[in-house]
Amino acid sequence: METIHITLPDGSVKDVPKGTTAYDVAKGISPRLADAAYVAKAYSNNGALTGFGDPVEDGGYLIDLRRPLEQDLKLKILTDRDPDALYVFRHSAAHLLAAAVMELYPNVKLGIGPPVENGFFYEFLREQPFTPEDLEKIEKKMHELAAQDLPNERKYLPKAEAIELYKKNNQIFKCELVEEKVTEPLVSFYTTGKFIDFCRGPHIPSTKRIQAFKLMSVAGAYWKGQENNAQLQRIYAAAFFTQKELDQYLHRLEEAKRRDHRKLGVELDLFSVQEEAGPGLIFWHPKGGLVRNIVEDWLRKELLARGYDLVYTPHIMRRDLWNTSGHTGFYKDNMFGAIEVEKAEYQLKPMNCPGHILIFKSKLRSYRELPVRLAELGTVYRYERSGVLHGLLRVRGFTQDDAHIFCMPSQIEAEVEACIDFAFAVMKNFGFDKFEVELSDWDPKHPENYAGKPEDWHRATAALASTMDRLKIPYKKFEGEAAFYGPKIDVKLIDAIGRPWQLTTVQFDFNLPARFKLEYVGEDGGKHQPLMVHRALLGSVERFFGILIEHYAGAFPLWLAPVQVQICPVSEKVADYAKHIHETLKNHGLRVHLDDRNEKLPAKIRDAQLQKIPYMLVVGPKEAEAGTVSVRHRAKGDLGPRPLAELVEALQKEVAERAL
């Protein structure tokens, strides 16, 4: 019998008969490994592996555990520790969903069913909409089928037979997929019990390990995402290896719902979107405006302390400027249309950079002036489709905390380093201590989407990478995610419930200085082109505020809270003392509200709790006589009586320290 050589991850080689399966190899290593395995990954020893489909990110090919191995290769057995195994697990769960639906509703037409983040979906064409009761029935049937330990088996049919099979069963979408996608004589199918599906796989061996899942929702989806096609019903589900992981995910969803900034924005009277004005445009209410002012004041002080100059640029400028910058070519889909003024075309600015460039260009600079750091809290306007608008997080008009740094090549890495240090200072100040960093490069396969020469991109990306390596900051590199004018570093903060949010971006730009013919006089007396760094720390004030609301669930720390203290007098008898406390706190720079309504004390405390005010001061005759206040904290409850002067000092200290 012919022998093949299987190289394992530790470098050891197993000689096994040709046709041995990945499961056999796993069992030969350890029965426990075989029991824990979900799928395998094959790598080529030399050259490409044929008949294995498309490789995944690391160059390996995912394969069924029961697939016979026919050639020398490197093999890795994947367990629940591997993200690729979770991908395959969810794909198999999608087939289980389709199998359950076909048993309950045999006349439905099948679409596609891929794995997605946190789970999977499957699309169906059905005359009646799926109801919550239907989802319960389907989920119950899925558990029944899973308990039957149905094998997921790969089978092949000639293409003509496969098309005929789907035509016979009136599966129009599957028939279309086979006709479009299959280029080989045989078509790959997978069976799960009585259910059969056109699929390249791979899948986990059977259904018995698919236990931790939940059907979440139904949404409409056009076939292939095209509006002129049939509209299908897409059933979304969450799926994890274990029930514990699923429960944690569902808890995070509930927590995210509780923290939703759109809901809290209304409840706390922070901001609104007014239909009369148009979607994606934010109205800041007094409380939200106050928090915004605190954020912006802190940022402006930091900018000045770090050597930035504050500037302001117009909201609308000649369209020719955007032709020069390249935005009308590379970014036009995200720009509002031109505005005609006195037979000239003007443009609402989608970015602040051309305005800062014109300020830099307004006079010839010396190398002694560099770097020039221009910062602006500048409002920009971008055309976002109404379907993607989302509260404060995705809008059409927003204020960027933008800065552009013009420097010499010898200064670039120091400036990038200073930007990253500034970013971490911002996160720490507002209570974020976890982050992820990404380096986005261009896609060399599609140079038409980018400005600049390949050597420019290599040099710029190397400079950003070198800075992060020197600072020992771990990062992930992503190809094809750069801005059209240069590579960038993105810093994502992690919020209180573990969600990443895009915050800081530091972008290298060798394109705009050339387009605008920027120059400075060098030490040699000659004229040179400066380099340029785009830098935003908050990203946008609106988006950052939305993130802050969700991070704190609307319960801002004392220094950020729009109302820091609420005074709750128990009756009109202590009205004068309550007013005295109110004036005292105001005079010491605290934001205080006196609730002098003719309401009972529990109602006043309840309302203050709902408004997430950090401190409530209960004032009665006893407190008035003693010159004290009874202190209540929104989270800690009753803290007992304290002398007024002592409390003022403690509150001022908490504000000054920006305690969280």
C-alpha positions, 0 to 999 in steps of 0.5 A: 500500500502506498505511504504518504508523509504527514508533517505535524505542527511540532515538525514530526512526520507520520508515515501513513497509508494513502487514504488515511483521514485527518481523524485517523491521524488525530486518533493516532496522536491522542484519542482525546485530541480526536474527540476534541477535533472539529476540522483539520487544516492542510498545508502544502509541503511544496507547491499548491494543494489541488482539489482543496478549494481556496486557502484561508488567511494563513495559506492553509486549506480547511478539510473535513476530518473524514476526508481521505488524504492522498498526498504528502502535506502538513496537517493541523487538527483544529479544536475549539481553541482555533477561530477557523474551527468556530467558523466551520462549526457555525457553517454546520449550524447553518445547515442544521437550521436549513434542515430544520426549516425544510422539515417544518416547511418543506415548500420553502426555497433555499438561499445561502447560509454562511457563518458570520460574526457571532453566529450564522444566517440562512435565507429562505423564500416563503410566502408567509413571514416567519413569526417569533413562534415559528422561530421557537418551533425551528429552534426546537426542531434543530435541537431534536436533529442535533440530538440524533447525531446526524452525520455531515457527509460530503457527496458528489453529483455530476453538474447536470444531475445536480441542476436537475435535482434542484429543478425537480424540487423547485429550488430556483436559487440553488439551481442558479448557484450551481449553474453560476459557480460550478466549473468542474464536472462534479458538484460537491454536496453535503447531507445532514440527515434527509437534508442535502445542500450544495456546498464546498464545505468543510463541516464538522463530522456530525450534528451532536456537538451543535447545542449552544445556539439561539435564533435571534431575528428575521430580516428581509434580504434581496437575493444576492443583495440586488434590489431588483431580485426577490426578497428573501427572509434571513434568519439570524442566529447566534452560535458558540461552542459552549452554552456558557459562551452563548450566555455571555454573548446574550448577556452582552447583547442585553447590556448593549441594549441597556447602554444604547446611546440613542435610548439614553440620549432621549431619556437623559435629554442629551441630543436628538435627530429632528426629522424636520431637519433631515436624517444624520444631523445632530441637535445637541441639547443643553445637557449634551452641549455641556458635556461636549464643552467639557470634552472640547475645553480639555482637548484644546488645553492639551493641544496648546500644551503639546505645541499645536496651533488652533485654526478655523476654516470655512465649511464651504470652499470652491470645488476646484480645491477638492479637484486638486486634493483628489477628493472628487476623484477618490472620495466623491461617493461620500461627498454632497453635490456641488453648490453653485454660487455666482456661476462657480461650484462650491463644495461642503467640506467632507474633510478639513485637510485642504483648509489647513494646507491653504493656511500652511501655504499662505506663506513660505516656511523655513525649516526652522518653523517645522513641524507646523501643527494645525488643529481644528475642531472642524465640522464636516459633511459627508453623504452617508446613505440613510440605511447606515445612519446610526444615532451619533455613531454614523451621521452626515454632519459632525465635528472632527478633532482634526490636526495636520502636521507638516514636517521634514522627513527627519521629524516624521517618526517623532511626530507619529510617536507624539500622536500615539502618546496623545491618543493614549492620554485621551483614552486614559483621561476619559476612562478607557484602559484597553485598546487595539492598534491596527496598521492599514496599508494599500492594496498593491493589486488595485493601485488605481484606488490609491494616490502615489507610487509603490515606493512611497507606500513602502517607505511610509508604511515602514515609517509607521511600523518602525514607530510602533515597533520602537514603542513596543506596541503590538498591532495587526496589519491590514492590506487594502484598508488605507486611505487613498492618500497614505497608510494609517495607524488606527487605535481602537478603544475597548469599552466597559463591555468589551466592544472595540470602537474606532477612535484615533487615526494617524495617517501618513500623506505623501500625496497632498503635499505634492498635489498642492506643491507645498514647499519649505526652505531647507537648511541648504537654502533650497526648496523642499516638499514637506511630509504631512500627517493627518491626525484625529484623536476623538475621531469625531465629537459626535461619535466619541460622545456616543461611545462615552454614553454607552461606555458609562451607560449614561452614568458619567463620572462626576467631572463629566456629568452635566448635573453633578449634584441634585438637592432634594429638600423634604419640604418647603420648611427648609427652602431657604437652607436648600437655596443656601446649599445651592448657591454655595455649591454653584459658587464653588464651581459645581453643577447643581440642580435644586429640585424644589417641586412640590413632590415627596422625597422618594419621587425626587430621589427616583427622578435623580436616579433615573437622570443618573445624577452622581450625588443627591443631597437630602435636606430636612430640618435636622440637616438645616439645624446642624449645617449638614447634608444627608448624602446619597450616591447613585450607585453606593446609596445612602452615605450618611450626613456630612458637614457642607464645607467638608462635602464641597471639598470632597466633591471638588477633589473628585472633580479635580482628580477626574475620578472614574 
